Amino acid sequence: MKKCAFFCPSSIYVSEKVIKIGHFRRKSDSKVIQRYRCLHCKKSFSAATHSDLRGQNKRRCNTAVYRLVCSGVSQRRAAILLNINKITVVRKFRFMANKLGANGLLTKCTLPPEKVREIQFDHMETFEHTKLKPISILVVVDKTTRKILAAKACSSPAKGLLVEKSIKKYGKRQDDRMQVMKEAFREIAKVYPYIEKIESDKSPLYPQVIRDHFPTAKYKQYKGRRGCVTGQGELKSGGYDPLFSLNQTCAMFRANMNRLFRRSWCTTKKCADLNIHLSLYGHYHNSVLTKV
């Protein structure tokens, strides 16, 4: 039986005292919504009273915004294509991330824990606002299915010729890479306890973290290679690539997230928004692009 939406005593004891009082057609999606009235508290409500979509005038655009921003379209271009305000796109972008549970450290993945036996991980590099403020993105994938298990961005110090300019203009930049790695692997070890093999490139930062969180897993490092000159992002050129699953996934990140395009004016302004976008794309990647 239908219960009162306002949690009056009738919702506990006399739920049969809630009656139908007609319906209305919702403007935002043309759906017919049933209305009710509680004879105990005399209040009326609808089937959508406690919906998380309540108050949205353009709920038809939610899924469209989600698909566009995960398919290489910028937020401004999405606003043009959908004929809505760019602020509306930002709101839909954040709403869909919350609805899909895409704001955590781990990416939502439907693989059962016992299926995840081999993983690969590495860091991608991008920046926020300017190249003098670099960002490092930890990416962890399942080797067999290329499902994204975790994707997290954090600040990192400038390298090479940009070090002096970066320190002079913005001061010494904090390096959060080790902290994010420890947090990610701590969570991955809890969710996927059957991991037997881990692979990465030959970064000196990695071995100790792996030993601390996966003491029984076999860990193998491969020498890094230069990217393919044909502009395929993280894909490597020349023969067999032992980290193919990882590099292919990183290339897909760059191909499907506008803010990660190389030589693009669509750049990240805030690291927090980049993390939301990473999680949202990770959900789309796992549920649509890599169906098993």
Summary of the structure (lengths in Angstrom):
residues: 292
radius of gyration: 23.7
end to end distance: 39.3
largest distance: 74.8
contacts: 868
relative contact order: 0.13
helix: 37%
strand: 21%
